[in-house]
Amino acid sequence: AGDMSKFAAALALLLAVDGKVLRGVSGPFGPYGSDFPCSPWRETESEHLQLLRGNPLITEAYPCFALDSSPDAVKFPLWGDLKPEHVHPAVEYVTTRSSIELAMVEATEEPEWERIAVPYEKLYEPYRRLMMMITHKSKVASTKEWRKEVAKARPMLVKFRQRLSQSQDLYGAFKELAVNTTVRSQLSTAQKRIVDRKVQHFELGGVGLRGANRTQFNKLELELSTLRSRFLRNLMQYVRDWRMVLFKKSEVAGLPLVAKRRAAARYNREKPGGNATAAQGPWKLAFGLDVGSVLRFATNREVRKRVLTAVVAKASSGKTDNRKVVFEMLQKRQQLARFLGFQNYTALSLSTKMARRPEISQLLGEIKSAAWDKATVELQELQEFATSVGFVGKLEAHDVPHYTGRWYKKKHAIDFRKFAQYLEVNNVMKGMFELTERLYGVTIDEAPANSSQIWDPTIRFYRLRRNSTTIAHAYFDLFSRPGQKQAGAWHKPMRVRSALLGSVPLSGIVMNKRRVGTGPVLMFPREVVTLFHEWGHALQAMMTTQKEGMAAGSNNVEWDAIEFPSQFMQDFALNDPWTWERIARHHSTGAVMPPELKHSYDTATRARMGLSVLLRVYSARLDLQIHERDWASVEDLSAFQTKL
């Protein structure tokens, strides 16, 4: 009915695709909203349909492929059934189908919300869900075979994303929604925000580039995607493979018995015929608990230095050397920014945020000034304490964790292992949920999940309800899996609230808590704060009442505002007496933590805040400044880091 050339192009693309790929598709906008479910399938398509239905990536992207073709057929992603061989066919199917649907949307002439934004959200959602599953599994349950298949499919994913973000027709339509006062006046506040951010998204995606410039820009994006993947792959392989074998008792002096048992058991497990014992050795160290044990408790200074060097120089030599990867990423990010008209990549990044560069510099300078004198005093106090207990010389980085722990114990009578006896993980989570119920009027209970719906046996699954109505679900993946799981903690929004799509929020809360033995899982205070922090992110996604999916949760929120909900919730972890009374109970007796123990912890942690704050200032400055300059070599970059 509009531009016949666009319709012809869409039809040509449709006819160029293998007929099997698109059989049974019900309308241009997929399985969501009024089009749900798919039209009936014919017997002649049963073989291909079975392949689609057996692919967890496709059933998540298009719920209508579930076995009974009903909205409830695939309630949750089938993580446990996901295999490397599913990646390529799913990526091929979703990107091909979405490209055809995109061509149909591009043929729309009327700049109206219902004609532009609604079909855009419908065609984008399958791709978003596909990417969600691929990236999440890559971070929490990665294998060599999985990474290989993702790498093969990456060009298709990047090509479709570029096709979408560089659509002249879509950009023009959203731009018209943004600037046409008559049309804009009919939009809600959320819809206006979506439109404005989408216009910016297109512009930063290279929609304004032409010819050779667009070709080079797209090439850079694909190369950066490959480099990011290589960086993470090298990092995870280094963590998985690193070992240090100790043969002398003097090398493990000071280590807790449980740490020596763990290291001896690893030696026997990885060396056929090994007969190591905790008392006699040998002891084989790996990343995870061993690193913390050595830096905190080992009295052998040389061993501490070797371990810290392995941590600091992580993935910076041999087959997993990331130094050149980082250097190339910085170079290509600068080139990308300049194609878009920015002076450097920092300026490009800040264009989507609220804070401006001068304000950031001023704030970091003020924080540094406030913390500098205190940090200097803290270092001097630690040096004097170390000297008083027999240390000779100047403290180095590998000495600080060891003597800080001893200082805490002597100066403030703090033993963090004793403190952890009152922070058992199940009780901490129970208290956190009780706080959430008290604040927000919801009910939280553990929900059943079979092996197909989780990616690891340790995953726990919860349901949030308000007035008996389920409003969200959440996974908790709390424990580390070195070599398979990326380090750190984060929230993963898996599904967002959307009235259009009829979707209910689904979140993943990920941490890397290290398990010791088979007994109760005890947490340190900083881990409790981290748990509350990530839960705050999840609550923003799960408890939003925003009906527009593209503005729900953290969608289209500036990144420098993203931490507010998490900071809000983490403040309750250690500072709210009502919450503390519920989470801080002895794991065996149930007794509340004595007030004097909590007071000593609060006093001690405040006493070491200067250095902690300076570390954050350093990290922020490093991130900003390495993305503002052109680097001549890896050595040039390393020298700058040392100077800073």
N, C-alpha and C positions, 0 to 999 in steps of 0.2 A: 504494500500500500504506500510505501515511501519510496526511497531511492532503490530502483530496481537493480542497479549495479551491485549494491551491497547485498541484496537478497541473492543475486546470482552467485556472488562470491561465497556466501554462506552455504548455498546449495552445492556449489562445486566442492567445497571442503567436505561436506557431508558425504558426497558421492565418492570422494577420493579415499575415504576410510573403509577398511575391511568391514563388510556388512555385519560380521559377528559382533564387532565392538559396540554398536549402538542399537542392537535389537532390543525391543521392549521398552525403550525410553518413552516415558509418558510426558510429552510436552517439553518445552524448551527450558523449564526452570527446575527440573529435577524433582526429588521426592519430598520436598518440604511444603508447608503451608497447604493451600487448597489443592495442590496436585497430589497429595499423599493419599493412598499409596499408589504404586505403579499400576499400570494397566495389566490385565491378565497375561500370563505367559503362554506361549504355544508349545506343544509337545516337540516340535522340530527344533526348538531352541534349548531343550533341556540340558544337553551336554555342555554348551557354553555357559548357560545359566548356573550350572553346578560349579564351574570354575570361579565365576564371580561370587557366588554365595559362599564359597570356601575360602575367600580371601578377606581376612579381618580388616585390611586397609580399605577395601571397597565397601564392606558392610558398615563401616564407620562413616565413610564419606556419603554413602547412599543407603540409608536404613531400609529402603524398599527392597533391597536384595536379600533381606533376611528370609529365613526359610518359610515363614508363614505370611510374609508381605504385610505385616501390620506394624503400627507405630511402636509397639512394645516388644517386637521380636528381638531387637538388639538393644537392650537397655543400656549396656555399657560396652566400651571397647573390649575386643577379645584379645587382650595382651598375651595371654598364655598360649594362644594358637598362632601367634604371629611368627613367621619364619622368613629368612632372607629371600627365599624364592618368591615371596609375595610382593616384593618391592617393585620390580620392574613392570610386571603386568598392571599393577594398580596405578602406578605413576603414568603409564602410557594411556590407560583407560580414562583416568580422571582429567588429565591435561587435554586429551583429545576432545572428550565430551565437553569440557568447560570452554574450550576454544570455539566450538560450534555455537554454544549458548552465548558466548561473548559476541560473536558475529551477529547473532540475532538481536541482541540488545543494542549493538552499535547502529543497527538499521532504524532504531526508533528516532523519530523526528521531534516529538513533543518533549520539551524540557520540564517534565513534571516529576515529582517525587515518586509517585506510583509507577511511572514508566521508566525511570532511571535507577533510583536508589534501591527500590524493592527488588527488581530482577538482578541487580548487581550483588546484593547480599545473598540472594539465592544461588547464584552461580559461583560465588567466591567461597561459600561455606564448605562444599566438598573438598576443595583444594586446601582450605585452612585445616580441616580435620585430618586430611592426609598428611600434611606437613607436621601437624601436632604429634601424630603417632610416630612418624619417622624420627623427628628430632628428639622426642622424649625417650624412645627406646635407645637411641644412640647415646644418650647421656646416662641412662640408668641400667642398661642391660646389653652393653655393646659386646660384640664378638667380631673376630676377624672376617668371618663370612658375611655378617651383617654390614660391616663397613664397606666391604667390597661391592655389595649390591647397591648400597646407597650411592657410592661413588659413580657407578655406572649410570644410575638414574638421574644424577644431579644436573646434567645439561638440560634434560627435559623440564625439570622443575624450574630452573633458572630461566629458561626460554619462555615458559608460560608466564612466569611472574613479570618478565620484561614485556611480554605481549600485552599483559593486562595494564601495567603501570604506564605504558607508552601508547595507549589507545587514544588517538586524537579525538575520536568521536565521543568517547566517554568523558575525556577531559573537558571537551567543549560543553557537554551536557551538564556536568557538575559545575563548571564555571558559570554557566547561565543560571543555574539554581542559586549560585552565590551572589551574583551581581544584579540579577533581575529583581527589582524591588517589589514588583507585583507578586511574583512567584515566591520570593523569600518571605514576604509578609505572611504567607500561609503556612510556613514551616514552624514546628515547635522549636524550643530552645535546643533540645538535643539534636534535632535534625539539622539546625543551622551549624552546630558544632561539627557534625559529621561531614556536612558539605564543605565547610572551610578546611577541615583537615584532609579531606580527600583531594581537594584542589592542590594543597601543598604536597600531598603524597605523589600525585602525578608529576608535579614539577620537579621534585627531587628524584623521581624515577627516570628522568631523562626524556619526558614527553616533548620538550622543546628542542631536542637535538635532531639534526638531520644528517643524512648521508654518512660520510666517513666518521664524523664525530659520534653519531649514534652507534655505529658498528664498533668503534674502539671502546666506547663507554660500556656497551654490553659485554665485550670481551673482558674488560676489567672486572666487571661484576662476577662473571663466571670464574675468573682466576682467583678473586678474593674468596669466593665461596669454597673453592678447592683448597686454598691456603688455610682457611679457618678449620676445615675438616682435618687437614694434615697436622695442624698445630695440636688439636685435641687428641688425634690418634697417637702422635709422638708422646704426648704427655701421659696418656693412659698406659701406653706400652712401657714407658720408663718406670712408672709407678708399679706396674705389674711385675716387671723383670728385676728390679733392683734388689740386690742382696749384699749383705756384709757378714762375713764369717769371722767370729772371734774365737781364739783358741786359749787365751790365757785368763786365769781367774782375775788377774789385776785389771783386765779390760772390762769386766762386768761388775766390778766392785761397786756397791751402792744400789745396784738394780734390785727391785723387789723380786721375791721368789717366784711370783706368778709370771713375771716377765722372762726370767731365766727358763722356767718350765716351757713357756711358749716358744722361745727361741731354740731350745734343745729339741722339742718335738718337731719343729719345722725342719731342722737339720736331718733328723731321722726320716721324715716324710719325703724329703727331696733327694736323699742320698741312699740308694739301696744298700742295705746292710749296715746302716749307721747305728751306732750305739751311744749316742750322746745322752748325757744326763744333765739335769738342772745344776747339780753340784760340780760336775767335772767338765761339762762342755763336750764338744764344741757347741757354740751358739750361733745360730744363723738369724740375722735381723732382716726385716722387711718393712716396707712403708706401712703406716698405720699406727697401731699402739706402740710398736717398738721405738719409733722415732721420739715420741713424747716421753717414753720411759727413760731413754738414754739422756735426752737433753735436761730432763728434770732431776733424775736421781743418780746418774753415773758420776762417780768421783774421778774417773780417768779423763783428764782434759783432752788428750789426743783423740780418744774415741768420740767425745762430744764434738770435737772439731770436724772429724771425718763425717759424722752423721749430718751435722748442720750444713756442711759443704754440699753433701748429696741433696739436701733439701733446696738450698739456695740455687745450686747449679742444675736444678731439675731439667732434664731434656735439653741439655746445651752442649752435647758432644756425641760423637759416634753416629749410629744409625737413627737415633731419635733427636738429633741436633735441631733445635727450633730457632737458633739465632738467625739464620738466613731466612727462615720463614717469617719471623717477626719483621725483619728488615724489609723484605719484599712486600709484606702487608702494609707497612707504613708508606712505602713508595707509591703503591697502587692506590691507597686511600687519598693521598695528596693529589694524584692525577685525577681521580674520580671527582674530588671536590672542585677542581679547577675547570673541569668540563661543565660543571653546573654553575660556574661563575663565582665560587667562593675562593677566598685567599688561601685557605688551608682546610684540613679535615675537621679541626676543632670548630671552626666557624660553621661548617656544614652541620655538625652535630648539634651545636647550640641553636641553630635556626629552628629546631622543633621544640626547644625548651623555653622556659620563662626567663631564666637568669641570663644576663648579658655578661660578656667577658670582663669588663672593668669591675662590675659588681662582685664577680667571683674572686678576682684578684684581691680586691679590698677585704672581702670576708676572710679569705685564707690568710691574708696578712694579719688581720686582727686576731684570728684564732692562734696563729703562730706566736704572736707577741704575748698573748695571754698565757700560753702554755710553756714558753721557752724557759723562763726562770725556774718554774716548778720542775720541769724535766731535768734541768741542770742540777738542781738540788737532789732530785731522786737518784740520778746517776752517782753523784758524789756520796750520798748516803749508802748506796749499794756497794760502792768501792770500799768505803770505810768498814762496812760490815764484813765484806769478804776478807779484807786484811785482818780483821779482828779474829776470824776463825781459821787463820793460817794461810790464806791465799797470798802468793807473792807475785807482784807485777801489776800490770794494768788489765782490767777486765776487757775481754773481747766478746764479740757477739755470741760465741758458743759457750761463754761463761754465764751470761745474763740469766737465762732460764733457771739454771741450777742454783745460783745464789739468790735469785729472787724467791724461789720456793723455800729455801732455807731461811731467808729473811722474814717471809710471811709467818713461818712456823715459830720463829724465835721472838719476833717483835710483836706479833699480834696473836700468837698461839693458834694460828690457822693451819689446819691440815685439811686440804681440799678433799682427800679421800674420806675423812670423817664427815665432812660436810655433805658429801654425796650420799651418805647412808640415809639421809632424810629426803632424798630427791629420787625416788623410784619412778621409773618412766610411766607406769600405768596410773599411779596416783597423781603424777604431774598432769597427765592428760585429762584425768577425771576432774581435777580442780580447774583446769583451763576450760573445759566444757561447762562446768558449773558457773564459772564467771561469764561465759558467753551467754548462757541461758538467762542469767541474772540481768545482764546488760541489754539484751536484744529480744527477750521473750520468745526464744526458740527452744526446741527439744532436740537433743543430739543423742543418738544411740548407734551402737555398732550394727552394721548391716551384713547379712551373709553375702559372701562372694566366692564363687567356685574357682578352680584352678585356671579356667579359661579367661577369667576376668582380671587376673593379677599377673604381674610380670616377675614376682618373686614370692616365695612362700611366707616371707616375713611381713608382707604388705597387710595393712589393716584398713578396713573400709567403713565409712560412717555415713549416716543419713541425718540431714537437718530437716526438721519439721516445724511448721508454725500452724497452730490450730488444727492439728492432725493432718495437714497437707504437706507433702514433701516439697521442699523448696530447693534442695541441693544435695549433692553427694561429695564425699572427699576421700581420697586415698592418702594414707600416711606411709611413706617409705623412709624409715628413720635410720637404717643401719648401713654402714660402709661396706662396699664390695670392691676393694682395690683391683684396678685393672679392668673392671667392668663398668664401674660407676664413676662419673665425674665428681671431683672433690667439691666441697662447698655445701650450701643450702639454698633452696629456691622454692618458689611457688610456680606451678605450671597450670595455667587456665586451660582446661581441656575442652569444655563446652561452655558457652556463654548463655545468659538469659536472653531470649529473643521471642517476642510475641509472634513475629512473622514466621519464624522457623518452628515455633512450638517447643523450643529446647529449654531444658532445666540445667543450671550450672553444675559442672563437674570439675573438681579441682584436685591437684596433686601437691602434697606438701612433702618436700624431699630434704633429708638431712644426711649426715655422714657420721652418726654416732657409732663409736667403736664398742663392740661387745667384748666382755671379758668373761670367759668361762660360760657355764650354763645356768648360773644363779640369777638373782634379780638384776635387772638392768638399771644401774644407778647413773644419774646425770650430774654433771658439774653445773654450777650456776650459769655460766656463759651459754651452756647448751640449752638450759631452760629458757633463757632470754631469746635465743635463736628460734626455739620452737614457737614461742608466743609471737615472735616477729613474723615468721612465715605464715602462721595462722591468721595474723592480721591481714596479710596480702590476700589469703584465701577468702576471708570474710568479705572483703571488698567485692570479690568476684561473685560470691555465693549469695550475699544478702542484698545485692542491689535490687531496687524496685524499678529500675529503668527498663522500659519495654523495648527500646530500640537497641538491637543487638550490637550495632556498630558504635554505641556509646555506653554500653553496659560494662560494669566492672572497671577495669583499667583501660578498656578500649578507647583510643583517641584522647587519652589523658597525657599531658606533658610529663616527660620522664622525671623531671626534677620535682614533681608533686607526688610521684608514685609511692614514696615511702611514708606518707602520712598515716595511713591505716595501720601499717606494720609498727611504726614507732609508737602509735597510740596504744596498741595492744601490748607491746613488750614492756611498756612502763608499768603495767600491772604485775609483771612477773615477780619482781623483787621489791617493789615499792608499795604495794597495796596490802595492808595487814589482813583484810578479809580473804584475799586470794592466797596469801602466804600461809595462812593457817590451814588451808586446805591442801596445798601441794607439798608443804614441807613437813612430812611425817615419816618417822623411822620405818624402814621397809619391813622390819620384823615385829616391832612392838606397837607401831601405830602412834607413838608419842609425838607430839608436836615439837619441832626443833626448839631448844631452849633459847630464850631471847638473847642471852649473853653471847651465844654462838653466832646468831644472826648479826648482832651489833658488831662483833669483832670482824666479821666478814665485810660489812658495810664500811667500817673504818679503814680496813686494809685496802680495799679496792679504790677508795677515794685517794689513798696515799700514793697510788701509782698511776694516776690519770694523765699526768703531764706527758710522759713518753707515749702513752697510747694515743693521745690527741695529735701529737707531732707525727706519728706514723700515718694517721689519716690525712694530714696536711701534705705530707710527702707524696703519698699515693695519688692524691688529687692533682698536685702540681705535675707529677711525672706524666700522668695520663694526658693532661691538657697540653703540656709543652712538647712531648714527643710527637704529637699530632699537628704541631704548628711549624715544624722545621723540616727542611730537606736534609737527609742524612747521606753523607758520602760513603760510609761503610759501616759494617757491624761494629768495628772497633770504635768508630766515632760515636755511635749510639751508646755503647757501653761506657765510654769515658764520660759522656754527659750524665748518665745515670749515677755514676760514682760521684761526680761533682755536685749534683743536686742533693 
